[in-house]
Amino acid sequence: MTLEPPPEHPTDETRAYRRALGSFATGVCVVTADSPQGPLGLTINSFTSVSLEPRLLLWCIDERSERWPIFAAAEHFAVHVLPAEDQATAERFAKGVALLQPGEYERRENGPPCLPEALARFECAVHDRIQMGDHMVVVGRVLAFDTAEGDALTFWRGRFGSLGADQ
């Protein structure tokens, strides 16, 4: 999923590498956190499990993202695995600053803002942040999680799709 533009003057090799990476089909997630302007979201496809004990996961954010300062400072966040019918949500949070409006999110006690619909939702505290190349790897310690039934939204070679139990 292309969240932010590639370098201003990418080389042919950089463009080819980016296309090659797009050959790996991924799930689509939205990460949410609080900002001084209010709760906001960010579409990602860099989500992965790290450890079952302790429960750790990670995702990555491009340092050129307008939302990098918010997520670089956030101590809590939520990762939402999107259902197949939520392409509009993925597109909404893919570019620019995407604030959540009242009524678009819920919150448990002092937890991060959470989207009401997701195949899986992981509420996390930051475990570690690691700067690697032009991205920051954010490792979260899972404090709570929920799951639901449904097909998953996917992204492959620049296109959205879905994957379900019947496919």
Accessible surface in RSA format (square Angstrom, percent):
REM  Atomic radii and reference values for relative SASA: ProtOr
REM  Chains: A
REM  Algorithm: Lee & Richards
REM  Probe-radius: 1.40
REM  Slices: 20
REM RES _ NUM      All-atoms   Total-Side   Main-Chain    Non-polar    All polar
REM                ABS   REL    ABS   REL    ABS   REL    ABS   REL    ABS   REL
RES MET A   1    33.28  17.2   5.25   3.5  28.03  66.7   4.87   4.1  28.41  37.6
RES THR A   2    59.62  42.4  49.59  50.3  10.03  23.9  27.83  37.4  31.79  48.1
RES LEU A   3    22.45  12.5  18.95  13.6   3.51   8.8  18.95  13.3   3.51   9.4
RES GLU A   4    18.38  10.6  13.25  10.0   5.13  12.2   0.70   1.4  17.68  14.4
RES PRO A   5    88.45  64.5  84.55  77.1   3.90  14.2  88.12  72.8   0.33   2.1
RES PRO A   6    43.90  32.0  37.76  34.4   6.14  22.3  37.76  31.2   6.14  38.2
RES PRO A   7    61.68  45.0  55.41  50.5   6.27  22.8  59.81  49.4   1.87  11.6
RES GLU A   8   160.89  92.4 127.63  96.6  33.26  79.2  55.35 107.1 105.54  86.2
RES HIS A   9   162.00  88.5 137.15  95.3  24.85  63.6 102.23 105.4  59.77  69.6
RES PRO A  10    29.02  21.1  17.69  16.1  11.33  41.2  20.17  16.7   8.85  55.0
RES THR A  11    82.31  58.5  75.21  76.3   7.09  16.9  78.55 105.5   3.76   5.7
RES ASP A  12   108.48  76.0 100.29  99.8   8.19  19.4  39.23  92.3  69.25  69.1
RES GLU A  13   140.93  80.9 132.75 100.4   8.18  19.5  51.36  99.3  89.57  73.1
RES THR A  14    49.44  35.2  45.40  46.0   4.04   9.6  25.64  34.4  23.80  36.0
RES ARG A  15    98.94  41.5  97.13  49.5   1.81   4.3  42.52  58.1  56.41  34.2
RES ALA A  16    45.69  42.0  40.26  62.1   5.43  12.4  41.24  58.1   4.45  11.8
RES TYR A  17   140.15  65.4 135.09  76.9   5.06  13.2 101.97  76.6  38.18  47.1
RES ARG A  18    83.53  35.1  78.01  39.8   5.52  13.1  37.87  51.7  45.67  27.7
RES ARG A  19   160.09  67.2 147.15  75.0  12.94  30.8  81.99 112.1  78.10  47.3
RES ALA A  20    62.12  57.1  44.79  69.1  17.33  39.4  51.96  73.2  10.16  26.9
RES LEU A  21   104.12  58.0  92.82  66.4  11.29  28.4  96.10  67.5   8.02  21.6
RES GLY A  22    25.64  31.6   0.00   N/A  25.64  31.6  24.90  68.3   0.74   1.7
RES SER A  23    51.59  43.6  35.39  47.2  16.20  37.3  24.56  52.3  27.03  37.9
RES PHE A  24   152.04  76.1 142.99  88.6   9.05  23.5 147.09  89.2   4.95  14.2
RES ALA A  25    56.96  52.4  41.06  63.4  15.90  36.2  41.34  58.2  15.62  41.4
RES THR A  26    23.43  16.7  15.29  15.5   8.14  19.4  23.29  31.3   0.13   0.2
RES GLY A  27    36.60  45.1   0.00   N/A  36.60  45.1  19.96  54.8  16.64  37.3
RES VAL A  28     0.04   0.0   0.00   0.0   0.04   0.1   0.00   0.0   0.04   0.1
RES CYS A  29     3.29   2.5   3.29   3.7   0.00   0.0   0.00   0.0   3.29   3.6
RES VAL A  30     0.00   0.0   0.00   0.0   0.00   0.0   0.00   0.0   0.00   0.0
RES VAL A  31     0.00   0.0   0.00   0.0   0.00   0.0   0.00   0.0   0.00   0.0
RES THR A  32     0.00   0.0   0.00   0.0   0.00   0.0   0.00   0.0   0.00   0.0
RES ALA A  33     0.00   0.0   0.00   0.0   0.00   0.0   0.00   0.0   0.00   0.0
RES ASP A  34    68.84  48.2  56.56  56.3  12.28  29.0  32.86  77.3  35.98  35.9
RES SER A  35    15.12  12.8   0.00   0.0  15.12  34.8   4.94  10.5  10.17  14.3
RES PRO A  36   120.34  87.7  74.92  68.3  45.42 165.1  88.47  73.0  31.87 198.1
RES GLN A  37   124.54  69.6  91.95  67.2  32.59  77.6  49.64 105.7  74.90  56.8
RES GLY A  38    20.89  25.8   0.00   N/A  20.89  25.8  20.42  56.0   0.47   1.1
RES PRO A  39    14.69  10.7  14.69  13.4   0.00   0.0  14.69  12.1   0.00   0.0
RES LEU A  40     1.66   0.9   1.66   1.2   0.00   0.0   1.66   1.2   0.00   0.0
RES GLY A  41     0.00   0.0   0.00   N/A   0.00   0.0   0.00   0.0   0.00   0.0
RES LEU A  42     0.00   0.0   0.00   0.0   0.00   0.0   0.00   0.0   0.00   0.0
RES THR A  43     0.00   0.0   0.00   0.0   0.00   0.0   0.00   0.0   0.00   0.0
RES ILE A  44     0.67   0.4   0.38   0.3   0.29   0.7   0.67   0.5   0.00   0.0
RES ASN A  45    43.59  30.1  31.45  30.4  12.14  29.2   0.70   1.7  42.90  41.5
RES SER A  46    38.29  32.4  23.20  31.0  15.09  34.8  34.00  72.4   4.29   6.0
RES PHE A  47    59.70  29.9  38.71  24.0  20.99  54.6  38.71  23.5  20.99  60.1
RES THR A  48    62.29  44.3  57.83  58.6   4.47  10.6  33.74  45.3  28.56  43.2
RES SER A  49    79.84  67.5  59.25  79.1  20.59  47.4  45.67  97.3  34.16  47.9
RES VAL A  50    71.91  47.3  38.52  34.9  33.39  80.4  43.01  37.4  28.90  78.4
RES SER A  51    31.46  26.6  19.81  26.4  11.66  26.9  20.44  43.5  11.03  15.4
RES LEU A  52   148.90  82.9 141.72 101.4   7.17  18.0 141.94  99.7   6.95  18.7
RES GLU A  53   145.75  83.7 119.19  90.2  26.56  63.2  62.10 120.1  83.65  68.3
RES PRO A  54    76.78  56.0  70.76  64.5   6.01  21.9  75.90  62.7   0.88   5.5
RES ARG A  55   122.52  51.4 118.30  60.3   4.23  10.1  24.88  34.0  97.64  59.2
RES LEU A  56    21.24  11.8  17.13  12.3   4.11  10.3  17.13  12.0   4.11  11.1
RES LEU A  57     5.45   3.0   5.45   3.9   0.00   0.0   5.45   3.8   0.00   0.0
RES LEU A  58    38.54  21.5  38.54  27.6   0.00   0.0  38.54  27.1   0.00   0.0
RES TRP A  59     0.52   0.2   0.52   0.3   0.00   0.0   0.52   0.3   0.00   0.0
RES CYS A  60    28.72  21.7  25.45  28.4   3.27   7.7   4.23  10.7  24.49  26.4
RES ILE A  61     0.28   0.2   0.23   0.2   0.05   0.1   0.28   0.2   0.00   0.0
RES ASP A  62    11.31   7.9  10.68  10.6   0.63   1.5   4.22   9.9   7.09   7.1
RES GLU A  63    84.44  48.5  66.82  50.5  17.63  42.0  15.37  29.7  69.07  56.4
RES ARG A  64    96.00  40.3  68.56  34.9  27.44  65.3  66.69  91.1  29.31  17.8
RES SER A  65     5.31   4.5   0.52   0.7   4.79  11.0   0.52   1.1   4.79   6.7
RES GLU A  66   107.01  61.4  83.49  63.2  23.52  56.0  43.16  83.5  63.86  52.1
RES ARG A  67     0.86   0.4   0.66   0.3   0.20   0.5   0.86   1.2   0.00   0.0
RES TRP A  68    67.92  27.3  67.92  32.9   0.00   0.0  67.92  36.2   0.00   0.0
RES PRO A  69    78.34  57.1  70.79  64.5   7.54  27.4  72.94  60.2   5.39  33.5
RES ILE A  70    34.27  19.5  31.02  23.1   3.26   7.8  32.95  23.7   1.32   3.6
RES PHE A  71     2.91   1.5   0.94   0.6   1.97   5.1   0.94   0.6   1.97   5.6
RES ALA A  72    19.75  18.2  10.21  15.8   9.54  21.7  10.43  14.7   9.32  24.7
RES ALA A  73    72.00  66.2  52.41  80.9  19.60  44.6  60.20  84.8  11.80  31.3
RES ALA A  74    14.18  13.0   3.65   5.6  10.53  24.0  14.05  19.8   0.14   0.4
RES GLU A  75   102.17  58.7  95.46  72.2   6.70  16.0  50.99  98.6  51.18  41.8
RES HIS A  76    79.14  43.3  73.58  51.1   5.56  14.2  46.16  47.6  32.98  38.4
RES PHE A  77     2.21   1.1   2.21   1.4   0.00   0.0   2.21   1.3   0.00   0.0
RES ALA A  78     0.00   0.0   0.00   0.0   0.00   0.0   0.00   0.0   0.00   0.0
RES VAL A  79     0.00   0.0   0.00   0.0   0.00   0.0   0.00   0.0   0.00   0.0
RES HIS A  80     0.00   0.0   0.00   0.0   0.00   0.0   0.00   0.0   0.00   0.0
RES VAL A  81    27.66  18.2  27.66  25.0   0.00   0.0  27.66  24.0   0.00   0.0
RES LEU A  82     0.02   0.0   0.00   0.0   0.02   0.1   0.00   0.0   0.02   0.1
RES PRO A  83    10.52   7.7  10.52   9.6   0.00   0.0  10.52   8.7   0.00   0.0
RES ALA A  84    26.33  24.2  14.75  22.8  11.58  26.3  14.85  20.9  11.48  30.4
RES GLU A  85   142.83  82.0 107.61  81.4  35.23  83.9  71.59 138.5  71.24  58.2
RES ASP A  86    28.58  20.0  28.30  28.2   0.28   0.7   1.26   3.0  27.32  27.2
RES GLN A  87    71.52  40.0  71.33  52.1   0.18   0.4  16.19  34.5  55.33  42.0
RES ALA A  88    76.11  70.0  66.72 103.0   9.40  21.4  69.20  97.4   6.92  18.3
RES THR A  89    30.18  21.5  27.23  27.6   2.95   7.0   9.26  12.4  20.91  31.6
RES ALA A  90     0.00   0.0   0.00   0.0   0.00   0.0   0.00   0.0   0.00   0.0
RES GLU A  91    93.72  53.8  77.63  58.7  16.08  38.3  32.93  63.7  60.79  49.6
RES ARG A  92   100.35  42.1  78.82  40.2  21.53  51.3  54.01  73.8  46.34  28.1
RES PHE A  93     1.56   0.8   1.56   1.0   0.00   0.0   1.56   0.9   0.00   0.0
RES ALA A  94    12.18  11.2  12.18  18.8   0.00   0.0  12.18  17.1   0.00   0.0
RES LYS A  95   126.16  61.5 114.09  70.0  12.08  28.8  98.66  88.8  27.50  29.3
RES GLY A  96    26.86  33.1   0.00   N/A  26.86  33.1  22.33  61.3   4.53  10.1
RES VAL A  97    85.35  56.2  54.66  49.5  30.69  73.9  54.66  47.5  30.69  83.2
RES ALA A  98     9.23   8.5   3.32   5.1   5.91  13.4   9.23  13.0   0.00   0.0
RES LEU A  99    55.92  31.1  48.58  34.8   7.34  18.4  48.58  34.1   7.34  19.7
RES LEU A 100     8.63   4.8   0.74   0.5   7.89  19.8   0.74   0.5   7.89  21.2
RES GLN A 101    99.36  55.6  99.34  72.6   0.02   0.1  39.15  83.3  60.21  45.7
RES PRO A 102   118.98  86.7  97.09  88.5  21.88  79.5 100.07  82.6  18.91 117.5
RES GLY A 103    78.82  97.2   0.00   N/A  78.82  97.2  39.23 107.7  39.59  88.7
RES GLU A 104    58.84  33.8  51.58  39.0   7.26  17.3  31.40  60.7  27.45  22.4
RES TYR A 105    61.39  28.7  42.77  24.3  18.62  48.4  14.62  11.0  46.77  57.7
RES GLU A 106    81.35  46.7  74.63  56.5   6.73  16.0  39.00  75.4  42.36  34.6
RES ARG A 107    95.12  39.9  62.52  31.9  32.60  77.6  34.23  46.8  60.89  36.9
RES ARG A 108   104.40  43.8  97.17  49.5   7.23  17.2  63.14  86.3  41.26  25.0
RES GLU A 109   170.65  98.0 133.85 101.3  36.80  87.6  61.72 119.4 108.93  88.9
RES ASN A 110   146.72 101.2 121.39 117.3  25.33  61.0  37.60  90.5 109.12 105.5
RES GLY A 111    15.26  18.8   0.00   N/A  15.26  18.8  12.21  33.5   3.05   6.8
RES PRO A 112     4.09   3.0   2.36   2.1   1.74   6.3   4.09   3.4   0.00   0.0
RES PRO A 113     0.07   0.0   0.07   0.1   0.00   0.0   0.07   0.1   0.00   0.0
RES CYS A 114     2.12   1.6   2.12   2.4   0.00   0.0   0.99   2.5   1.13   1.2
RES LEU A 115    13.32   7.4  13.10   9.4   0.22   0.6  13.10   9.2   0.22   0.6
RES PRO A 116    73.98  53.9  50.86  46.4  23.12  84.0  50.95  42.1  23.03 143.1
RES GLU A 117   118.08  67.8 115.94  87.7   2.14   5.1  42.60  82.4  75.48  61.6
RES ALA A 118    18.20  16.7   2.60   4.0  15.60  35.5   3.41   4.8  14.78  39.2
RES LEU A 119    22.25  12.4  19.55  14.0   2.70   6.8  19.55  13.7   2.70   7.3
RES ALA A 120    14.20  13.1  13.75  21.2   0.45   1.0  14.20  20.0   0.00   0.0
RES ARG A 121    26.14  11.0  25.87  13.2   0.27   0.7   4.54   6.2  21.60  13.1
RES PHE A 122    41.93  21.0  41.93  26.0   0.00   0.0  41.93  25.4   0.00   0.0
RES GLU A 123     7.57   4.3   7.57   5.7   0.00   0.0   1.76   3.4   5.81   4.7
RES CYS A 124     0.03   0.0   0.00   0.0   0.03   0.1   0.00   0.0   0.03   0.0
RES ALA A 125     9.33   8.6   9.33  14.4   0.00   0.0   9.33  13.1   0.00   0.0
RES VAL A 126    23.00  15.1   6.34   5.7  16.66  40.1   6.34   5.5  16.66  45.2
RES HIS A 127    95.81  52.4  67.86  47.2  27.95  71.5  41.74  43.0  54.07  62.9
RES ASP A 128    65.65  46.0  60.82  60.5   4.83  11.4  10.70  25.2  54.95  54.8
RES ARG A 129    73.05  30.7  49.82  25.4  23.23  55.3  20.05  27.4  53.00  32.1
RES ILE A 130    72.57  41.3  69.61  51.9   2.96   7.1  72.57  52.3   0.00   0.0
RES GLN A 131    92.79  51.9  64.55  47.2  28.25  67.3  58.40 124.3  34.39  26.1
RES MET A 132   118.60  61.4 107.37  71.1  11.23  26.7  95.95  81.6  22.65  30.0
RES GLY A 133    75.47  93.1   0.00   N/A  75.47  93.1  46.78 128.4  28.69  64.2
RES ASP A 134    65.34  45.8  60.69  60.4   4.66  11.0  21.50  50.6  43.85  43.7
RES HIS A 135    61.19  33.4  61.19  42.5   0.00   0.0  36.89  38.0  24.30  28.3
RES MET A 136    13.97   7.2  13.97   9.2   0.00   0.0  13.97  11.9   0.00   0.0
RES VAL A 137    17.35  11.4  17.35  15.7   0.00   0.0  17.35  15.1   0.00   0.0
RES VAL A 138     0.74   0.5   0.74   0.7   0.00   0.0   0.74   0.6   0.00   0.0
RES VAL A 139    12.92   8.5  12.92  11.7   0.00   0.0  12.92  11.2   0.00   0.0
RES GLY A 140     0.00   0.0   0.00   N/A   0.00   0.0   0.00   0.0   0.00   0.0
RES ARG A 141    98.39  41.3  98.39  50.2   0.00   0.0  34.04  46.5  64.34  39.0
RES VAL A 142    20.74  13.6   8.45   7.7  12.28  29.6   8.45   7.3  12.28  33.3
RES LEU A 143    98.69  55.0  62.60  44.8  36.09  90.7  66.94  47.0  31.75  85.4
RES ALA A 144    28.06  25.8  20.83  32.1   7.23  16.4  28.06  39.5   0.00   0.0
RES PHE A 145    98.81  49.4  81.43  50.4  17.38  45.2  81.86  49.6  16.95  48.5
RES ASP A 146    53.05  37.2  47.61  47.4   5.43  12.8  26.51  62.4  26.53  26.5
RES THR A 147   105.15  74.8  74.10  75.1  31.05  74.0  43.02  57.8  62.13  93.9
RES ALA A 148    59.12  54.4  36.34  56.1  22.78  51.8  46.54  65.5  12.58  33.3
RES GLU A 149   172.78  99.2 148.19 112.1  24.59  58.5  68.98 133.4 103.79  84.7
RES GLY A 150    55.16  68.0   0.00   N/A  55.16  68.0  28.41  78.0  26.75  59.9
RES ASP A 151    62.92  44.1  58.69  58.4   4.22  10.0   5.76  13.5  57.16  57.0
RES ALA A 152    24.88  22.9  24.32  37.5   0.57   1.3  24.32  34.2   0.57   1.5
RES LEU A 153     3.11   1.7   2.82   2.0   0.29   0.7   2.82   2.0   0.29   0.8
RES THR A 154    23.33  16.6  23.33  23.7   0.00   0.0  14.56  19.6   8.77  13.3
RES PHE A 155    27.12  13.6  26.00  16.1   1.12   2.9  26.00  15.8   1.12   3.2
RES TRP A 156    95.59  38.4  94.46  45.7   1.12   2.6  86.05  45.9   9.54  15.5
RES ARG A 157   133.66  56.1 111.88  57.0  21.78  51.8  35.26  48.2  98.40  59.6
RES GLY A 158    58.11  71.7   0.00   N/A  58.11  71.7  26.53  72.8  31.57  70.7
RES ARG A 159   140.17  58.9 134.82  68.7   5.35  12.7  66.34  90.7  73.84  44.7
RES PHE A 160    51.51  25.8  23.71  14.7  27.80  72.3  24.06  14.6  27.45  78.6
RES GLY A 161    34.62  42.7   0.00   N/A  34.62  42.7  33.08  90.8   1.54   3.4
RES SER A 162    51.81  43.8  29.78  39.7  22.03  50.7   7.87  16.8  43.94  61.6
RES LEU A 163   109.96  61.2 106.60  76.3   3.36   8.4 106.60  74.9   3.36   9.0
RES GLY A 164    14.02  17.3   0.00   N/A  14.02  17.3   7.83  21.5   6.19  13.9
RES ALA A 165   109.40 100.6  64.15  99.0  45.25 102.9  77.42 109.0  31.98  84.7
RES ASP A 166   149.29 104.6 111.30 110.8  37.99  89.8  41.01  96.5 108.28 108.0
RES GLN A 167   132.72  74.2  67.24  49.1  65.49 155.9  65.76 140.0  66.97  50.8
END  Absolute sums over single chains surface
CHAIN  1 A     9341.9       7340.6       2001.3       5409.8       3932.1
END  Absolute sums over all chains
TOTAL          9341.9       7340.6       2001.3       5409.8       3932.1
